[in-house]
Amino acid sequence: MLDVIIEKCKECKDFGSGLKDLFNFLARYFKDGHIAHALIDAGAVLAGICIHPFAQFLLRECLNHGHVGLKGVTYYENDEWKVMDSSGQVLAKKTSPLHKSDTFVILDEPRCRGVDMKLREDAHAFITIGKEMRKDKFMQAAGRMRQLEQRQSLFIIGEQNIFSEVSRKMHASNNTFKDRITVKVETKDVLNWIMKNTANAMIDGISQWAENGLFFSSEAEAKDALLQDHNDLLALYGSPVEQKTLTEIAKKCRNYHLKRTGSYLEAMADEIVDRVNELGDGYTRISSSGADEECERELQREMEEEEEEEVELPSMSSHNEVDWKYETVFECSTAIDACPQCMTLSSALSQIFSVSCISAINWSGNVYGTKNFFHTIKSSGSTIDIDNFLRIPNYFIHFSAGDILLLSDREAQVFLSFKEKFLQSSRVSFCNVEAELCHSSNQKTDQRLEAFLRVGSRMGNLIDSKQIFSLKLFNGESTYSDIESAKLKDMLRDAAKQMDTSGNVNVTDFSGRPESLLIARGKYVDYEKSVLEKLTSEIACEFELLNLSS
């Protein structure tokens, strides 16, 4: 089957990033005189969106050209196959007068396996690829083309980051990074990448299979199924972290279990080790004796982070801080009255941050910062330089009107000397963003000054939720509770209203590209599969569906 795919795949190409780029790619493809009869979404590019407006888009922008000759779209929604004709009318497939061979067929990711949708003999289909795609999933999707060995053909498409990964891994031997990214990805490259992903998954599977089998072979009695609970740090993390062959890991596991329960079914355990030696010859895994599965994953991640390329930042001159009339804060109820030269967080980011659309996020209008807080280095004229030297929000003054004024460390040291004035003032208090309450309830005398709070739920009695989310996001945080995520989503959603959709648009542009703050803070490793990534994807999908329906 692999040789058939190599022969019948006409081209491999990335369509960009996100649904908007996919829609633009399809529209251009049909407009340029080409034709396709199906989209097989093995890479789950359409996951999370409603297929109905996508079908409307295909009719309006792709199938309306005279050379296409397709009269509708067949798709699966609400537990049944539906057909949308050229007028937009939707009927159940079994009652529609249109034959499926006269329509464009959409096979979303769940329908890429087990669905027998007979396509026309000369059908040309797009097939998408996704992250860590394996052979079984891809082959099942390609198998929807029942006559691929004859006149049917494929066109492999995927997001830009997927094709970059394929190119990077398949052409890693090229001398320079520039050479690697300019190499065109061929069908063989995609299939080799899929096979490598499959092999890597099988390595983990062999190790897990051996562990389960050896555990079973050591159970002479019911009590043998109980493992001693090691919850001390020495037992979990005290052993050295090493790259070991699968055979070595299996032998170590065998000896552990047989020593634990005796020699029950020792022959079976030996057979399991022999089988691992046969199937896993030449493969290695990260291993640490005593570490459970969760610890193993943590160790794997630590090693991956150690292997990441370290970026050496250029030497920069620090900004000379300018003193201002600090004591005026005790006479004012708002930040702007106390420090006329202060800036709101949104205004400052629009001036100093390299990603301009970050200011389109609906930041709290009550979060201010002094010029000394925002200006950390003498800029060379490039905002990219300042991105790498953003100050961490540690200290702020809270005003009775609700404003907070972020301070530099030097300014905070100055205000610490005004302890008695803070204790006597009814207008302002001095706070620390990171620390928790450090005094018990019977020490109320110093609590207003030294009840240092951190951003989170306990801050609700001091500053409002929008200020909390603004500080957390500015500090590069990506994890939020369910209640927090709903409110944060409202902040991010406003960015879509101000964005320009005429050019190339990324998924996170609809949310003001908040991940750029994580990159600046060196926390981008936490972004993948985080709450913040989920919110940006949801907002992009909602915006696309809104545009399609209109």
C-alpha positions in Angstrom: 0.0 0.0 0.0 2.9 2.4 0.7 4.2 2.1 -2.8 0.7 2.8 -4.1 0.5 6.0 -2.1 3.9 7.1 -3.3 2.8 6.5 -6.9 -0.7 8.1 -6.6 0.1 11.0 -4.4 0.3 14.0 -6.7 1.8 16.6 -4.2 2.5 17.4 -0.6 2.0 20.9 0.6 1.3 22.9 3.8 -1.6 25.3 3.7 -0.4 27.6 6.4 -1.7 27.7 10.0 -5.3 27.5 11.2 -8.7 27.2 9.6 -8.5 30.5 7.8 -5.4 29.5 5.9 -7.0 26.1 5.0 -10.1 27.9 3.6 -8.0 30.3 1.6 -5.9 27.4 0.3 -8.9 25.5 -0.9 -10.5 28.6 -2.5 -7.2 29.3 -4.4 -6.9 25.6 -5.4 -10.3 25.5 -7.2 -9.9 29.1 -8.5 -6.7 28.1 -10.3 -8.5 25.5 -12.3 -7.8 22.4 -10.2 -10.5 20.0 -8.9 -10.8 17.8 -5.9 -13.7 15.5 -4.9 -13.1 14.8 -1.2 -11.4 16.0 2.0 -10.2 13.2 4.2 -9.3 14.9 7.5 -7.0 12.3 9.1 -5.0 15.1 10.8 -8.2 16.4 12.6 -7.7 19.9 11.2 -11.5 20.4 11.3 -11.8 19.1 14.8 -14.1 21.3 17.0 -15.9 23.2 14.2 -19.4 22.7 12.8 -19.2 21.1 9.4 -22.4 22.8 8.1 -20.8 26.3 7.6 -17.7 24.7 6.1 -20.0 23.0 3.5 -21.5 26.4 2.8 -18.1 27.8 2.3 -17.2 25.1 -0.2 -20.3 25.7 -2.2 -19.8 29.4 -2.2 -16.0 29.7 -2.8 -14.9 26.4 -4.3 -17.6 24.5 -6.2 -19.0 27.6 -7.9 -16.4 27.5 -10.7 -17.6 26.0 -14.1 -14.8 23.5 -14.4 -15.6 21.7 -11.1 -18.9 20.0 -12.1 -19.9 19.1 -8.5 -23.4 19.9 -7.4 -23.2 19.7 -3.7 -21.4 18.6 -0.5 -21.8 15.4 1.4 -20.9 15.4 5.1 -21.7 13.8 8.4 -23.4 15.8 11.2 -25.8 15.1 14.0 -25.5 11.3 13.7 -26.4 11.1 10.0 -25.0 11.7 6.5 -26.4 14.9 4.8 -26.2 16.4 1.4 -26.2 20.1 0.8 -27.1 21.0 -2.8 -26.0 24.1 -4.8 -29.0 26.1 -3.5 -28.0 25.5 0.1 -30.8 23.1 0.8 -29.8 20.2 3.2 -31.4 16.8 3.0 -30.6 13.4 4.5 -28.3 11.4 2.2 -30.9 8.7 1.7 -33.5 11.2 0.5 -31.3 13.5 -1.6 -31.6 13.2 -5.4 -27.9 13.9 -5.7 -25.5 10.9 -5.9 -22.4 11.1 -3.7 -20.2 10.9 -6.8 -21.7 14.3 -7.9 -20.8 15.9 -4.6 -17.7 16.9 -2.7 -17.3 14.5 0.2 -16.1 15.6 3.7 -14.7 12.8 5.8 -14.0 14.3 9.2 -11.5 12.6 11.5 -13.9 10.1 13.1 -15.1 9.0 9.7 -11.6 8.3 8.4 -11.8 4.7 9.7 -14.5 2.1 8.9 -16.7 4.3 6.6 -17.4 2.8 3.2 -18.1 5.9 1.1 -17.6 4.8 -2.5 -16.1 7.8 -4.4 -16.0 8.2 -8.1 -13.4 6.2 -10.1 -11.2 9.3 -10.9 -11.6 11.0 -7.5 -8.8 13.3 -6.3 -8.8 13.8 -2.6 -7.1 16.0 0.0 -5.8 14.0 3.0 -4.6 15.9 6.0 -1.8 14.9 8.4 -1.5 15.9 12.0 0.9 15.8 14.9 2.6 12.5 15.7 0.5 10.7 13.0 1.0 7.0 12.9 0.8 4.4 10.1 -2.5 2.8 11.2 -4.4 6.1 11.2 -2.9 7.4 7.9 -3.4 4.1 6.1 -7.0 3.8 7.3 -7.7 7.3 6.0 -6.0 6.6 2.6 -8.0 3.4 2.5 -11.2 5.4 2.0 -10.0 5.7 -1.6 -11.1 2.2 -2.5 -9.8 2.5 -6.1 -6.5 4.2 -5.3 -4.6 1.6 -7.3 -6.4 2.6 -10.4 -7.4 6.2 -11.3 -7.9 7.8 -7.9 -5.2 10.0 -6.4 -4.2 11.9 -3.3 -2.9 15.3 -2.3 -1.3 15.4 1.2 -1.8 18.7 3.1 -1.2 19.9 6.6 -0.3 22.8 8.8 3.0 24.6 8.3 4.4 23.5 11.7 3.8 19.8 10.7 5.6 20.1 7.4 8.4 22.0 9.2 8.8 19.0 11.6 8.8 16.6 8.7 11.4 18.6 6.9 13.5 19.0 10.0 13.5 15.3 10.9 13.9 13.9 7.4 16.6 16.3 6.3 18.5 16.7 9.6 21.8 15.7 7.9 21.8 18.9 5.7 24.5 21.3 6.7 22.5 24.4 7.7 19.1 25.1 9.1 18.4 27.3 6.1 19.0 24.4 3.8 16.7 22.2 5.9 13.7 24.5 5.8 14.0 25.1 2.1 14.0 21.4 1.1 10.7 20.5 -0.5 8.8 17.8 1.4 8.0 14.8 -0.8 5.6 11.9 -0.3 8.4 9.6 0.8 9.4 12.1 3.5 5.9 12.2 4.9 5.7 8.4 4.9 9.1 8.1 6.5 8.0 10.6 9.2 4.8 8.6 9.8 6.8 5.3 10.1 9.2 6.9 12.6 6.3 8.1 14.7 4.8 4.6 14.6 8.2 3.0 15.6 8.5 5.4 18.6 5.0 4.6 19.7 5.8 0.9 19.5 8.9 1.3 21.7 6.7 2.7 24.5 4.2 -0.1 23.8 6.8 -2.9 24.1 8.1 -1.6 27.4 4.6 -1.2 28.8 3.6 -4.7 27.6 6.7 -6.2 29.2 6.0 -4.5 32.5 2.4 -5.7 32.6 3.4 -9.2 31.6 6.1 -9.5 34.2 3.8 -8.2 36.9 1.3 -10.8 36.0 3.9 -13.6 36.0 4.9 -12.8 39.6 1.4 -13.0 41.1 1.4 -16.3 42.9 -1.3 -15.1 45.4 -3.8 -12.3 45.5 -1.6 -10.3 47.9 1.2 -10.2 45.3 -0.9 -7.8 43.3 -0.2 -5.1 45.9 2.9 -3.0 45.4 4.6 -1.2 48.2 3.9 2.5 48.0 7.1 4.5 47.7 6.2 8.1 48.2 9.5 9.5 49.6 11.6 11.6 47.3 14.7 9.4 47.6 12.8 6.4 46.3 11.3 8.3 43.4 14.2 10.5 42.3 17.2 9.2 44.1 18.4 6.8 41.3 20.4 8.0 38.4 18.6 8.8 35.1 20.0 6.7 32.3 19.4 5.7 28.7 18.9 1.9 28.8 18.0 -0.6 26.2 14.5 -2.2 26.4 16.1 -5.5 27.2 18.0 -4.1 30.2 14.8 -2.4 31.5 12.8 -5.7 31.1 15.5 -7.7 33.0 15.6 -5.2 35.8 11.8 -5.3 36.0 11.9 -9.2 36.0 14.4 -9.4 38.8 12.5 -6.8 40.9 9.2 -8.7 40.6 10.6 -12.2 41.1 12.5 -11.0 44.2 9.3 -9.4 45.5 7.1 -12.5 45.2 9.3 -15.5 44.5 9.9 -17.6 41.3 6.2 -18.1 40.4 5.9 -18.5 36.5 9.6 -17.7 36.1 9.6 -19.4 32.7 6.9 -17.0 31.5 9.0 -14.1 32.7 12.0 -15.4 30.9 10.0 -15.7 27.7 8.8 -12.1 28.0 12.4 -10.8 28.4 13.4 -12.9 25.4 10.5 -11.4 23.3 11.5 -7.9 24.3 15.1 -8.6 23.3 13.8 -9.8 19.9 11.4 -7.0 19.2 13.2 -4.1 20.9 16.7 -4.8 19.8 18.6 -1.6 19.4 16.0 0.7 21.0 16.5 2.6 24.3 14.4 4.5 26.8 15.1 6.9 29.7 15.0 4.9 32.9 15.3 5.6 36.6 14.9 2.8 39.1 12.1 3.4 41.5 10.4 6.1 39.4 6.8 5.5 38.4 5.2 6.4 35.1 4.5 10.0 36.1 8.1 10.5 37.2 9.4 8.9 34.0 7.4 11.5 32.0 8.8 14.3 34.1 12.3 13.0 33.7 11.8 12.7 29.9 10.6 16.3 29.8 13.5 17.5 31.8 16.0 15.9 29.5 14.2 17.3 26.4 14.4 20.8 28.0 18.1 20.3 28.6 18.6 19.4 25.0 16.9 22.7 23.9 19.2 25.2 22.2 20.3 27.9 24.6 19.8 31.4 23.3 22.5 33.9 24.3 21.1 37.4 24.5 23.2 40.3 23.5 24.7 42.5 26.2 22.4 45.6 26.9 22.8 48.7 29.0 20.3 49.1 31.8 17.9 52.0 31.8 18.7 54.7 34.4 15.7 55.0 36.6 14.4 58.5 37.3 13.1 59.5 40.7 9.7 61.1 41.1 7.7 62.5 44.0 7.1 59.2 45.8 5.3 60.7 48.8 2.5 62.1 46.6 0.9 58.6 46.5 -0.3 59.1 50.1 -2.3 62.2 49.0 -4.0 60.6 45.9 -6.7 58.1 45.3 -5.7 57.2 41.7 -2.5 56.1 40.0 -2.5 58.8 37.4 -2.8 61.6 40.1 0.0 60.0 42.1 2.4 59.5 39.1 1.3 61.5 36.0 3.9 59.8 33.8 2.6 56.3 34.5 1.1 54.2 31.7 -1.6 51.6 31.5 -0.5 48.1 30.8 -2.2 48.2 27.4 -0.6 51.5 26.4 2.9 50.4 27.5 2.7 47.1 25.6 1.6 48.9 22.4 4.8 51.0 22.6 7.5 48.7 23.8 6.4 45.1 22.8 7.3 43.8 19.4 4.0 42.1 18.8 1.7 45.0 18.2 -1.6 43.1 18.4 -0.9 42.2 22.0 -2.4 45.6 23.0 -5.7 44.6 21.3 -6.4 42.3 24.3 -8.9 43.8 26.6 -6.4 44.5 29.4 -7.6 46.0 32.7 -7.7 49.8 32.5 -6.9 49.9 36.2 -3.4 48.3 35.9 -0.7 51.0 35.6 3.0 50.9 35.7 5.7 53.5 36.2 8.1 54.4 33.4 10.9 52.8 35.5 8.9 49.6 35.6 8.3 49.3 31.8 11.7 50.7 30.6 14.3 48.2 31.7 17.1 48.7 29.1 18.4 51.4 26.8 16.7 50.4 23.6 18.7 50.1 20.4 15.5 51.1 18.5 14.2 47.5 18.2 11.3 46.4 20.4 12.4 42.8 20.0 15.3 43.7 22.4 12.9 44.9 25.1 10.8 41.7 24.8 13.6 39.7 26.3 14.0 42.2 29.3 10.4 42.7 30.4 10.2 43.2 34.1 8.4 40.7 36.3 5.5 42.3 38.2 6.5 41.9 41.9 5.4 45.0 43.7 2.5 47.4 43.4 0.6 50.2 45.2 -3.1 49.7 45.5 -5.2 52.9 45.5 -8.6 53.3 47.1 -10.2 54.1 43.7 -9.2 50.6 42.5 -6.0 51.4 40.5 -2.8 49.5 41.0 0.6 50.9 40.1 3.4 48.5 39.3 6.8 49.4 40.6 10.4 48.5 39.8 12.4 46.8 42.5 14.3 50.0 43.2 11.0 51.9 43.6 9.7 49.2 45.9 12.7 49.6 48.1 12.0 53.2 48.5 8.3 52.6 49.4 9.4 50.0 52.0 10.9 52.9 54.0 7.4 54.5 54.3 6.0 51.7 56.5 4.4 54.1 59.0 2.8 56.2 56.4 1.2 53.1 54.8 -0.2 52.1 58.2 -1.7 55.5 58.7 -3.1 56.0 55.1 -6.7 55.2 54.2 -6.0 55.7 50.5 -3.1 53.3 49.6 -1.5 50.1 50.6 1.8 48.4 49.5 1.6 44.9 48.2 3.7 42.1 46.7 2.3 40.1 43.9 4.0 36.8 44.5 4.0 36.0 48.2 1.1 34.7 50.3 -0.2 36.2 53.5 2.7 36.1 56.0 0.9 37.0 59.1 -1.9 35.3 61.1 -5.2 37.0 61.8 -4.1 38.2 65.3 -1.3 40.3 63.8 -3.6 43.0 62.3 -1.2 45.9 63.1 1.2 45.1 60.2 -1.2 43.2 58.0 -2.0 46.1 55.7 1.6 46.6 54.9 3.0 43.1 55.0 0.0 40.9 54.1 1.8 40.2 50.8 -0.5 38.6 48.3 0.0 36.6 45.2 -2.1 36.7 42.0 -4.9 34.2 42.4 -8.2 33.6 44.1 -7.0 35.0 47.5 -6.5 38.4 45.8 -10.2 38.8 45.1 -10.6 40.9 48.3 -7.9 43.3 47.1 -8.0 43.8 43.4 -10.7 42.7 40.8 -10.5 39.6 38.6 -9.6 41.5 35.5 -6.6 43.0 37.2 -5.6 39.5 38.3 -5.8 38.0 34.8 -3.9 41.0 33.3 -1.1 40.5 35.8 -1.0 36.7 35.3 -1.0 36.9 31.5 1.6 39.7 31.5 3.8 37.4 33.6 3.4 34.6 31.1 1.0 32.3 33.0 -0.8 29.7 30.9 -2.8 27.8 33.6 -6.2 29.0 34.8 -9.2 27.5 36.6 -12.5 26.9 34.8 -14.0 30.1 36.3 -10.9 32.1 35.5 -10.7 30.7 31.9 -14.3 31.9 31.2 -13.4 35.5 32.2 -10.0 35.4 30.5 -11.7 34.3 27.3 -13.8 37.5 27.4 -10.6 39.5 27.6 -8.9 37.7 24.7 -12.0 37.6 22.5 -12.0 41.4 22.1 -8.7 41.2 20.1 -10.6 39.5 17.2 -12.8 42.6 16.7 -9.7 44.8 16.0 -7.7 42.4 13.8 -7.0 42.8 10.1 -8.0 39.6 8.3 -6.9 40.7 4.8 -3.4 39.0 5.0 -2.1 35.8 6.4 -3.6 35.2 9.9 -2.5 32.7 12.5 -4.8 31.0 14.9 -3.6 33.0 17.9 -4.0 36.4 16.1 -7.7 36.2 17.0 -6.7 36.4 20.6 -4.0 39.0 20.3 -1.2 36.4 20.2 -0.9 36.0 24.0 1.7 33.2 23.5 4.2 35.8 22.6 4.3 36.8 26.2 5.2 33.2 27.2 8.0 33.3 24.6 9.3 36.5 26.1 9.2 35.1 29.6 10.9 31.8 28.5 7.7 29.8 29.4 6.6 28.7 26.0 7.2 25.0 26.9 4.1 25.3 29.2 1.9 26.6 26.4 1.3 23.4 24.5 -2.0 21.7 25.7 -2.5 24.5 28.3 -5.7 26.3 29.1 -4.4 29.4 27.3 -3.8 27.4 24.1 -7.3 25.9 24.3 -8.9 29.3 24.7 -7.0 30.8 21.7 -8.1 27.8 19.5 -11.8 28.2 20.7 -11.8 31.9 19.9 -10.3 31.3 16.4 -13.0 28.6 15.7 -15.8 30.8 16.9 -14.6 33.8 14.8 -14.3 31.6 11.7 -17.7 30.1 12.1 -19.2 33.6 12.6 -17.6 34.7 9.3 -18.8 31.7 7.5 -22.4 32.0 8.7 -22.4 35.7 7.7 
